[in-house]
Amino acid sequence: DGNTVTLPVEISEGLAAGQVGLPMGMPGIAPVLAGARLEDLREAQQ
C-alpha cells in the first residue's frame, strides 16, 4: 500500500543463511509475510 518501513539490522547466529526475521504486530509488517522467503519480500515491496 505504498508504506516504507525502515528497520535496524541485527545479525543473529540463530538464523540460517538467507533467513530474515521480521517484527510481528508492527505497522507496515503484514502478518501474511510470516514465513515468506526473501525473494517474496522483495516482490511484496514493489
Residue, then its C-alpha position, 0 to 999 in steps of 0.5 A: d500500500g505504498n508504506t516504507v518501513t525502515l528497520p535496524v539490522e541485527i545479525s543473529e547466529g540463530l538464523a540460517a543463511g538467507q533467513v530474515g526475521l521480521p517484527m510481528g504486530m508492527p505497522g507496515i509488517a503484514p502478518v501474511l509475510a510470516g514465513a515468506r522467503l526473501e525473494d517474496l519480500r522483495e516482490a511484496q515491496q514493489 
